[in-house]
Amino acid sequence: MEKIFRICFIAVLLGLFMPVHAQKKKMSPLFNDDFIILTGKNGPSCKDIVNIFRETRSLHFQDPDAPRFLLVDQKHQMALGIGGYVRLTTSYDFRGISDNVDFVPYDIPTPANPAEKSQYQMDASTSRIFLKLVGNNKALGKFSAYIETDFRGDHHTLRLRQAYVSMRGFLLGQSWSTFSDLASIPPTIDFEGPNANTTLRNVQVRYTYNINKHWQIAIAAENPNPDITYGTYSRSIKQRMPDIPAYIQYNWGASSHIRATGLFRGLSYRNMVTENNRTLVGWGAQLSGLATLFPGFTFYYQGTYGKGISQYIDDLDSNNSDLVPDPCSEGRLQALPVLAFLGGVKYAFTSKCFASASYSQVRLYSRHGYYDAEGYKYGQYAVGNVFWNVTPNCQLGVEYLYGRRMSMDKSCGHANRIQAMVQYNF
């Protein structure tokens, strides 16, 4: 992986000193007038190949836009994009902290620690590098191959975020889960985003079909990796079936849609008392979308409910809440219900400046008498921010966040954070 990025980086540097073929035609805001195309020889316009970058872009606010540097083959049928961004965030917590570089209500201490009421942090590990190959041929149609990394690995090493190939409606590899509605997530500087988000990245095989210009459906088989609290009389075993999410979506206008999503899981474990393997059913339902109510004003929303789906909820991911011990029967586990919802708005003052605000909440419910005195009961997350695109490639932002965590023993904690960001895209 590192060798690939070194080679591509050298190619970009050489491109800066070589004659280039620069697009002069005005493009969509996604593409800047100053993007650089390196070609094998003079040829026809690269418009068609550039349009594939536009059609296959990610809808998550924090994912990189189109690359500035494109390497195009001689026939102008394939192009390799090299891009990403450098991002610096600085933050200050006061009157309580979230014990995390990201603002996570789950990580707010309960009860509050009087010795830890504030903290100052700086972070550049969410900077991104990506490679994207796009093309069009008779066998595959319009296709793309994408690899994206950030620096959230151990000791700020490269970490794989996405790696997939898409063609003829299929996506194969690691990408955002089909249970995630990326366009319905309000913009934030905070890397984690609203705690009710369902933004899991997973290895999967997905098929998406556009019925017509308004209706779209998708179904996927995704890698099972449940978060489970086993207790004394149960243990982990290999999972036996994939997670299966599916959705149906209705689109209208330029950027409005409503989506209904379902999720089915088989969560397997071994009961050490009865010495047999068991599989519990996990399921989830989500209604999400966004709507442009009038020019410049956008409304975002998500509502999610299910059992055994904590791994898919941002505030509960990696906290072993999909299955927990059943106190009514030794060795048995149970799936806890979870409710998550968010709402947000964005208003664009100009083409270069916009503001947004959102609120979200996650609730984990006890069943069959299960009670953990230090366990999570619910978390709240509120955010307001302003973004300014100083240039097409440079963005500044400032943000205020408030979080609250309530534990099952009714102890609670609060946190406040102010942070600022500078990001340069390349």
PLY file of the C-alpha trace (Angstrom):
ply
format ascii 1.0
element vertex 426
property float x
property float y
property float z
element edge 425
property int vertex1
property int vertex2
end_header
0.00 0.00 0.00
2.76 2.46 0.95
4.66 1.71 -2.29
1.55 2.45 -4.36
1.10 5.84 -2.70
4.80 6.68 -3.15
4.62 5.94 -6.87
1.45 8.00 -7.29
2.91 10.87 -5.28
5.98 10.95 -7.56
3.66 10.91 -10.59
1.85 13.96 -9.26
5.10 15.84 -8.68
6.27 15.03 -12.19
2.92 16.20 -13.51
3.46 19.62 -12.01
6.49 20.09 -14.24
5.19 18.43 -17.39
3.00 19.97 -20.09
-0.58 19.36 -19.07
-3.93 19.32 -20.78
-6.19 21.46 -18.57
-9.97 21.46 -18.86
-11.24 24.89 -19.80
-14.95 24.13 -19.83
-16.94 25.12 -16.74
-17.73 22.04 -14.65
-20.09 21.12 -11.82
-19.10 22.60 -8.43
-17.80 19.13 -7.58
-15.00 19.71 -10.10
-12.83 22.81 -10.02
-11.69 24.65 -13.14
-8.08 24.07 -12.12
-8.07 20.28 -11.99
-5.17 18.81 -13.95
-5.39 15.98 -16.49
-2.24 14.17 -17.59
-2.79 12.29 -20.86
-0.76 9.91 -22.96
-1.27 12.03 -26.06
-3.53 14.73 -27.42
-7.03 13.43 -27.96
-10.75 14.12 -27.60
-12.33 15.75 -24.58
-12.15 13.94 -21.23
-15.70 15.03 -20.36
-17.17 11.52 -20.41
-14.52 10.03 -18.17
-14.77 12.95 -15.74
-18.54 12.47 -15.54
-17.98 8.97 -14.14
-16.12 10.55 -11.20
-19.20 12.71 -10.63
-21.67 9.82 -10.88
-19.74 7.57 -8.46
-18.90 10.14 -5.79
-19.60 9.40 -2.12
-22.49 11.23 -0.47
-20.93 11.41 3.01
-20.12 15.02 3.90
-16.61 14.18 5.17
-15.59 11.92 2.28
-13.16 13.47 -0.22
-14.46 15.18 -3.34
-13.15 14.55 -6.84
-9.35 14.48 -7.17
-7.47 17.37 -8.69
-4.98 15.11 -10.49
-6.18 12.67 -13.16
-4.04 10.29 -15.16
-5.92 9.42 -18.38
-5.04 6.63 -20.82
-4.42 7.33 -24.51
-7.92 6.25 -25.58
-9.55 8.39 -22.87
-11.51 5.36 -21.64
-9.91 5.03 -18.18
-8.62 7.52 -15.62
-6.80 7.23 -12.31
-7.54 9.97 -9.78
-5.14 10.77 -6.94
-6.51 12.94 -4.17
-7.51 13.51 -0.58
-7.16 16.30 1.92
-5.06 17.56 4.81
-7.21 18.36 7.82
-6.28 19.94 11.15
-8.77 20.16 14.01
-8.23 21.88 17.33
-10.71 21.59 20.19
-11.33 22.64 23.77
-13.70 20.85 26.19
-15.12 22.71 29.18
-17.59 21.98 31.99
-17.07 18.28 31.37
-15.26 16.28 28.70
-15.84 13.51 26.22
-12.86 11.25 26.88
-12.11 10.83 23.19
-10.49 12.83 20.40
-13.93 12.68 18.75
-17.04 13.94 20.54
-18.74 10.72 21.71
-21.49 10.95 24.37
-20.84 7.31 25.35
-17.34 8.38 26.51
-18.56 11.15 28.84
-17.64 10.05 32.40
-20.59 9.29 34.73
-20.60 10.55 37.35
-18.56 13.56 36.29
-14.91 13.52 37.31
-14.13 16.79 39.17
-10.45 16.43 38.24
-11.21 16.31 34.50
-13.44 19.26 33.69
-11.59 20.51 30.62
-9.13 19.42 27.96
-7.36 20.81 24.89
-6.64 18.62 21.85
-5.28 18.86 18.30
-5.72 16.20 15.65
-4.59 15.69 12.05
-5.18 11.92 11.83
-8.42 12.28 9.85
-6.50 13.55 6.81
-7.21 11.32 3.80
-5.44 9.86 0.78
-7.29 7.99 -1.96
-6.86 6.42 -5.37
-9.81 6.04 -7.72
-9.81 4.33 -11.10
-12.82 4.85 -13.37
-13.58 3.67 -16.86
-16.14 2.51 -19.37
-16.02 -0.58 -21.58
-18.40 -3.09 -23.15
-17.75 -5.88 -20.64
-18.07 -3.92 -17.38
-19.96 -0.81 -18.47
-19.14 2.19 -16.28
-16.93 0.95 -13.45
-14.79 2.29 -10.62
-12.19 0.94 -8.20
-11.55 2.91 -5.02
-9.05 2.76 -2.14
-9.18 5.29 0.71
-7.11 5.60 3.87
-6.73 7.91 6.82
-4.15 8.00 9.63
-6.22 6.50 12.45
-4.16 3.29 12.58
-1.88 2.47 15.52
0.63 5.28 16.12
-1.03 7.34 13.33
-0.21 4.81 10.63
-2.36 4.37 7.53
-5.72 2.70 8.14
-7.90 1.24 5.41
-11.27 2.98 5.25
-12.68 1.86 1.92
-11.56 -0.54 -0.80
-14.09 -1.65 -3.39
-14.94 -2.18 -7.04
-18.32 -1.13 -8.46
-19.82 -2.09 -11.84
-23.26 -2.66 -13.36
-25.01 -1.95 -10.06
-22.73 -4.20 -7.98
-20.35 -3.05 -5.25
-17.79 -5.57 -3.96
-15.39 -4.76 -1.12
-15.30 -2.55 1.96
-17.47 0.56 1.96
-20.25 2.24 3.93
-22.89 -0.25 5.01
-26.09 -0.47 2.96
-27.85 0.29 6.27
-26.21 3.76 6.17
-28.01 6.63 4.42
-25.02 8.93 3.92
-26.88 11.85 2.34
-29.20 12.14 5.37
-26.32 12.93 7.77
-25.99 16.63 8.73
-22.52 18.16 8.20
-20.15 18.31 11.18
-16.49 19.03 11.85
-16.65 16.29 14.48
-15.29 13.15 12.84
-17.79 10.87 14.58
-20.82 13.04 13.85
-24.25 12.81 15.55
-24.38 9.84 17.93
-27.51 8.39 16.27
-25.76 7.98 12.90
-25.72 4.51 11.35
-22.36 4.97 9.63
-20.63 1.62 9.79
-18.10 0.64 7.11
-18.24 -3.05 6.26
-17.03 -5.65 3.76
-19.96 -6.50 1.51
-21.48 -7.52 -1.79
-24.23 -5.06 -2.73
-26.58 -4.73 -5.66
-28.36 -1.44 -6.42
-31.06 -1.09 -9.05
-32.61 2.13 -10.32
-36.19 1.28 -11.22
-36.70 4.72 -12.77
-35.62 8.30 -12.07
-37.57 8.33 -8.78
-37.27 4.81 -7.32
-34.16 2.92 -6.23
-33.70 -0.38 -4.36
-30.63 -2.14 -2.95
-29.77 -5.32 -1.06
-26.46 -6.57 0.35
-24.71 -9.38 2.18
-22.25 -7.89 4.70
-19.54 -9.29 6.94
-20.90 -10.27 10.40
-18.86 -8.90 13.29
-21.20 -8.52 16.29
-20.36 -6.73 19.56
-21.32 -9.13 22.38
-20.96 -9.21 26.19
-20.61 -12.94 26.91
-20.52 -13.23 30.70
-19.32 -16.27 32.63
-21.38 -19.05 31.05
-21.24 -18.23 27.34
-18.48 -17.75 24.79
-17.92 -16.66 21.21
-18.10 -18.90 18.17
-17.76 -18.26 14.44
-20.70 -16.43 12.89
-22.79 -18.47 10.45
-24.55 -15.98 8.20
-24.00 -12.49 6.77
-25.82 -9.36 7.88
-28.49 -8.59 5.29
-29.56 -4.93 4.86
-31.91 -3.72 2.12
-33.65 -0.44 1.27
-36.13 1.21 -1.03
-35.74 4.92 -1.79
-37.87 7.57 -3.48
-36.09 10.60 -4.97
-37.52 13.94 -6.04
-36.09 17.31 -6.99
-32.36 17.82 -7.31
-31.35 16.55 -3.84
-34.31 15.21 -1.85
-35.22 11.64 -0.97
-36.91 9.41 1.59
-35.54 5.92 2.33
-36.91 2.91 4.24
-34.22 0.42 5.28
-34.35 -2.96 6.97
-31.61 -5.11 8.53
-31.57 -8.84 9.39
-28.80 -10.48 11.44
-28.07 -13.92 12.87
-26.04 -13.55 16.11
-24.42 -16.86 17.15
-22.82 -17.84 20.48
-22.25 -20.95 22.61
-24.20 -21.64 25.81
-21.71 -23.31 28.18
-24.45 -24.54 30.54
-26.40 -26.54 27.93
-23.28 -27.05 25.79
-24.99 -26.11 22.56
-24.74 -23.30 20.01
-27.51 -20.77 19.70
-28.38 -18.09 17.15
-30.51 -15.09 18.02
-32.19 -12.91 15.42
-31.20 -9.26 15.30
-33.25 -6.84 13.23
-33.48 -3.12 12.54
-35.73 -0.67 10.71
-34.80 2.84 9.65
-36.57 5.78 8.02
-34.25 8.49 6.74
-33.79 11.19 4.16
-33.34 14.85 3.39
-35.47 17.52 1.78
-34.73 20.91 0.25
-37.64 22.89 1.68
-36.71 26.11 -0.13
-33.57 27.37 -1.91
-30.56 27.14 0.39
-32.42 25.35 3.22
-32.09 21.57 3.74
-33.69 19.34 6.39
-32.04 16.04 7.43
-33.59 13.20 9.44
-33.03 9.62 10.59
-35.03 7.33 12.88
-33.81 3.82 13.76
-35.18 1.06 16.00
-34.22 -2.59 16.41
-32.76 -5.37 18.56
-29.20 -6.61 18.38
-28.06 -3.75 16.09
-25.96 -1.67 18.50
-22.89 -2.20 16.32
-24.55 -0.10 13.61
-25.22 2.91 15.91
-22.30 5.34 16.27
-22.63 5.85 20.04
-22.78 2.09 20.75
-20.36 0.69 18.18
-17.56 -1.43 19.76
-19.23 -1.35 23.19
-20.49 -4.96 23.28
-24.20 -4.18 23.36
-25.58 -6.36 20.52
-26.09 -9.27 22.94
-25.79 -9.29 26.76
-26.34 -11.97 29.44
-29.92 -12.93 30.32
-30.13 -12.92 34.14
-33.15 -15.23 34.01
-31.14 -18.13 32.61
-27.43 -18.86 33.03
-25.60 -19.22 29.76
-28.29 -17.52 27.67
-27.83 -14.16 25.97
-30.44 -11.61 24.92
-30.65 -8.87 22.28
-31.24 -5.40 23.73
-33.60 -2.96 21.97
-32.11 0.34 20.80
-33.73 3.55 19.57
-31.80 6.26 17.71
-33.03 9.41 16.02
-31.65 12.68 14.68
-32.80 15.83 12.94
-30.79 18.63 11.42
-30.95 21.70 9.20
-28.52 23.48 6.90
-28.78 26.96 5.43
-26.48 28.28 2.70
-25.94 32.04 3.04
-23.90 32.12 -0.17
-22.29 29.57 -2.46
-19.20 29.72 -0.21
-20.68 29.87 3.30
-23.27 27.77 5.12
-24.35 26.95 8.67
-25.97 23.85 10.14
-27.39 22.57 13.42
-28.60 19.14 14.52
-29.74 17.13 17.53
-29.62 13.38 18.05
-30.29 10.86 20.80
-29.60 7.16 21.37
-31.43 4.99 23.94
-30.52 1.45 25.00
-33.33 -0.42 26.78
-33.01 -3.06 29.52
-34.79 -6.41 29.11
-35.49 -9.37 31.43
-34.02 -7.57 34.42
-30.61 -6.98 32.85
-28.99 -4.10 34.73
-25.42 -2.88 34.66
-24.84 -0.16 37.24
-22.26 1.49 34.99
-24.09 0.67 31.78
-25.21 3.12 29.14
-28.87 4.18 29.22
-28.99 7.07 26.76
-26.87 9.76 25.17
-27.69 13.17 23.70
-25.73 15.12 21.10
-26.32 18.70 19.90
-24.15 20.61 17.43
-24.05 23.94 15.60
-21.41 25.00 13.08
-20.42 27.36 10.27
-18.32 26.43 7.21
-16.59 28.81 4.81
-15.02 27.75 1.52
-12.20 30.28 1.28
-11.18 28.85 -2.10
-12.50 25.87 -4.07
-9.84 23.75 -2.30
-9.63 25.32 1.18
-12.39 25.12 3.80
-12.56 26.60 7.30
-15.07 25.71 10.00
-15.98 26.41 13.62
-18.32 24.31 15.76
-19.94 24.03 19.19
-21.00 20.66 20.62
-22.96 19.64 23.70
-23.29 16.08 24.95
-25.00 14.31 27.82
-24.78 10.70 28.98
-27.13 8.98 31.41
-26.16 5.63 32.91
-28.50 2.90 34.14
-27.76 3.81 37.77
-29.10 7.32 36.92
-25.71 8.99 37.21
-25.09 11.44 34.38
-22.33 13.48 32.83
-22.16 16.53 30.53
-19.59 17.84 28.10
-19.13 20.99 26.01
-16.69 21.40 23.15
-15.63 24.25 20.85
-13.52 23.29 17.87
-12.17 24.73 14.66
-10.97 23.14 11.45
-8.87 23.96 8.42
-8.96 21.56 5.47
-7.15 21.68 2.15
-8.26 19.35 -0.65
-5.92 18.08 -3.34
0 1
1 2
2 3
3 4
4 5
5 6
6 7
7 8
8 9
9 10
10 11
11 12
12 13
13 14
14 15
15 16
16 17
17 18
18 19
19 20
20 21
21 22
22 23
23 24
24 25
25 26
26 27
27 28
28 29
29 30
30 31
31 32
32 33
33 34
34 35
35 36
36 37
37 38
38 39
39 40
40 41
41 42
42 43
43 44
44 45
45 46
46 47
47 48
48 49
49 50
50 51
51 52
52 53
53 54
54 55
55 56
56 57
57 58
58 59
59 60
60 61
61 62
62 63
63 64
64 65
65 66
66 67
67 68
68 69
69 70
70 71
71 72
72 73
73 74
74 75
75 76
76 77
77 78
78 79
79 80
80 81
81 82
82 83
83 84
84 85
85 86
86 87
87 88
88 89
89 90
90 91
91 92
92 93
93 94
94 95
95 96
96 97
97 98
98 99
99 100
100 101
101 102
102 103
103 104
104 105
105 106
106 107
107 108
108 109
109 110
110 111
111 112
112 113
113 114
114 115
115 116
116 117
117 118
118 119
119 120
120 121
121 122
122 123
123 124
124 125
125 126
126 127
127 128
128 129
129 130
130 131
131 132
132 133
133 134
134 135
135 136
136 137
137 138
138 139
139 140
140 141
141 142
142 143
143 144
144 145
145 146
146 147
147 148
148 149
149 150
150 151
151 152
152 153
153 154
154 155
155 156
156 157
157 158
158 159
159 160
160 161
161 162
162 163
163 164
164 165
165 166
166 167
167 168
168 169
169 170
170 171
171 172
172 173
173 174
174 175
175 176
176 177
177 178
178 179
179 180
180 181
181 182
182 183
183 184
184 185
185 186
186 187
187 188
188 189
189 190
190 191
191 192
192 193
193 194
194 195
195 196
196 197
197 198
198 199
199 200
200 201
201 202
202 203
203 204
204 205
205 206
206 207
207 208
208 209
209 210
210 211
211 212
212 213
213 214
214 215
215 216
216 217
217 218
218 219
219 220
220 221
221 222
222 223
223 224
224 225
225 226
226 227
227 228
228 229
229 230
230 231
231 232
232 233
233 234
234 235
235 236
236 237
237 238
238 239
239 240
240 241
241 242
242 243
243 244
244 245
245 246
246 247
247 248
248 249
249 250
250 251
251 252
252 253
253 254
254 255
255 256
256 257
257 258
258 259
259 260
260 261
261 262
262 263
263 264
264 265
265 266
266 267
267 268
268 269
269 270
270 271
271 272
272 273
273 274
274 275
275 276
276 277
277 278
278 279
279 280
280 281
281 282
282 283
283 284
284 285
285 286
286 287
287 288
288 289
289 290
290 291
291 292
292 293
293 294
294 295
295 296
296 297
297 298
298 299
299 300
300 301
301 302
302 303
303 304
304 305
305 306
306 307
307 308
308 309
309 310
310 311
311 312
312 313
313 314
314 315
315 316
316 317
317 318
318 319
319 320
320 321
321 322
322 323
323 324
324 325
325 326
326 327
327 328
328 329
329 330
330 331
331 332
332 333
333 334
334 335
335 336
336 337
337 338
338 339
339 340
340 341
341 342
342 343
343 344
344 345
345 346
346 347
347 348
348 349
349 350
350 351
351 352
352 353
353 354
354 355
355 356
356 357
357 358
358 359
359 360
360 361
361 362
362 363
363 364
364 365
365 366
366 367
367 368
368 369
369 370
370 371
371 372
372 373
373 374
374 375
375 376
376 377
377 378
378 379
379 380
380 381
381 382
382 383
383 384
384 385
385 386
386 387
387 388
388 389
389 390
390 391
391 392
392 393
393 394
394 395
395 396
396 397
397 398
398 399
399 400
400 401
401 402
402 403
403 404
404 405
405 406
406 407
407 408
408 409
409 410
410 411
411 412
412 413
413 414
414 415
415 416
416 417
417 418
418 419
419 420
420 421
421 422
422 423
423 424
424 425
